[in-house]
Amino acid sequence: MEITEHMFSKIDMAYLRHDPTMAERCAGVTYDIGKSMIIRGEHSSAACWLQRSYEALPQPEIGRIGENRRELQFAVLLARVRANMFLQHEDGETIVSSLLDILEQEYGNRLPVILLNLDVISKSPSPDSQRYYAKLCHLVRTVPVTESNYEMITRHIHRLNKWSSELALDILKQLLIQRLVLHNDIFILEKCFVTFVWMQTALSELTAGLNSLSGLIEKLEESLRKPFSEEAAQASLILLWKKTNIAYERKEYDVAEKWCLLARHMMFVNAGNTNKTKLCRKMILCALGKMDASKARQLFDDMPEASRSESLTQYLLYKVALLDKDTQLAMECLETLSKQGTGSEKYILACLAETRHIEDKYQEVIALRILLDNLDKKSLDGIHLPALLRHTIRLLVSEVSSSDQSIQLDVIENTCNVFEIASAKAIQYRDQENGSPFSISEMEWFSRNSYNLAVKYCTIWDTRPVLSLVNTSIKFLDMYPSNLSLKQLYAVTLRRLLCYFLGALLNMARARTEADAQTRADYYLDSRNCIQFFRDAFNCETKNLEVADRNDLLQKHRTLLAFDFEAAVRLRQWESLSEIIEESESFADDVLYGTFSDAMLCSEAPLENAARVLQQITTNIARHGEVRDTTKLSRWIRCQFQLSLDSNVEMAESVLEQAYVLARESHSRSEKGEHRDLHRPAISSSSYPEEELEWLSTTAFNRAVDFYTKPDDASCRRWAQKSLDLAGLMHDGGLLYKVLKDRFEGLRWQ
């Protein structure tokens, strides 16, 4: 830029005033410079160059300026505003204001001027929402109705909505009624309407937007004379449904009912019968909340026959029957539910819960009898034990899931106990000759659900019951017969691997928080056992796994290796560490090696063991030649060198050689990237850090001096040379190399 400034200073501005063509060219060049500086974020320089561009423009009356010069002046003015918007000096706002006045006087109706005004207002520390609203109204009235323009307008409306929801909604309403209805583009109109619904339902007050939405829907119905499309109707109902739920949860049943009535307007008729049924059921719930059984019955009678027979509707009608103390109706509801087939049990259980809630023992007995009858249909000899256990588990799990407070320990314990009883009974029946009621599908249910429950609550419950669920799942997997289909065998293998993975994680989590040393060691050992089981199963089945599952399990394998390494370190099983590193070599990266290194450096491992492990890690990284983070690797090398310096001098010397090779290769890669600019050499982020090279070279030279004082001339010369080699790689103009070389040459040899 210094050259550019110098060249600009050579321009005779007085001459330009007499040559409009050259003036226009100069203005164009300085405009391009200013524009590029805006892109780079250099707003102060950009403002300076754009002002030069503006001053260089010919200044006769605008009407006498050619179209090209007029457009250039327009572009320069726009750019000057944008550059000055970001300047933090006293005259910034004044300059922007005066430039906007010029733009509005000369180009006021053009879209860029309106948009620039909006941007300037929005950048203010305290945006003037009324002024922004006025400009946006002008934009809505003048801009052509296209999809891109609609998206642009809505972006600004969303911005205005942050300052004033009332003004933003008014703009949207203007856009809908004054422009989009007349334009007859249904797609854009429906998008705008859904946005309007979203903004209205986002208001905090429960009744806010009800009248406005109702009035707008009536106007649109009158203008369009047809309902919204299915997509728009469903999108609107989703938003209205959320508002209804909020009102219902706050027990504002009258308000919730009004939102439901609005959602049932004929304009939303294309939303489908499912949504209509949901709205009707919500209104029944509102009637129940108001203890109005008569209104609830009327709503039920107005529903289509198919919707009335649905399980959830029958459950709501059962609640109406309990409210009305209509024993016959309650019985009919339970009978209908019992005939619904698979999945009806949860509704019968819900009915049972309702009877317990109101302490109606008679209805509770009826509900329980029908539930048992429903289960008994699947058994030849009385109660089917697996089914009874399954439903007991479901009941317990539903109680756990519905708890809003801290989960009671006895509920969790009972859930785990039922699973354990199920596995014990399955083992017991397996040894009997008359057959077992626990079929493959039954065992699959217990295995799958115990695992799923463990996954769902592994971060909420204590680890002990979760581990119990994982072990139960594995027990059922072990009871599967040998004559499984390939699909079943695949599912069993996959779940077994997932169980071992989760078991390893849970044991590690428990070990990390356990205070007792022996118990902590037991958890670490259990984790290593789970990891070994995972390793054995995974190695046997790798070729048979699908690509997606194999990739997922490979990632889990990587995670387990990190935990295995940590557990081995905590158990002081140093001989296992090299095996784990070797196992991970084919897919490990800097992150995994970093985990290994951190675990090692934070341990109480003997110096020689720690140095050997770190050397193995750095050797593996160097062997693959794909170092993503040279800085991190250099720190590991420093730690390894420092550890081995006091325990194994030969290893320390090997570390120096390894560091030299890595530093030389990283510098070579960096220099290739710098080849494009020979006048400004810079150290790439992938280069070996200068401070690490300096530390290694000076430390190595100090050790060389130690050898000199022993005396051990051969070791001294060797270490000094390695020190000089490392110093020679530094980008300090050879300063450290010269200092060390002078000191080395200053030594006196005998």
PyMOL commands that set and color helices and strands:
alter all, ss='L'
color gray80, all
select helices_A, chain A and resi 2-9+13-16+20-40+43-56+62-64+67-85+92-107+111-123+129-142+147-163+165-183+186-201+210-224+230-249+253-263+266-271+273-289+293-302+305-308+311-324+327-338+345-357+361-376+385-401+409-430+440-457+463-478+486-513+517-544+547-570+574-584+590-601+607-624+630-647+649-674+690-709+713-727+735-745
alter helices_A, ss='H'
color red, helices_A
deselect
rebuild
show_as cartoon
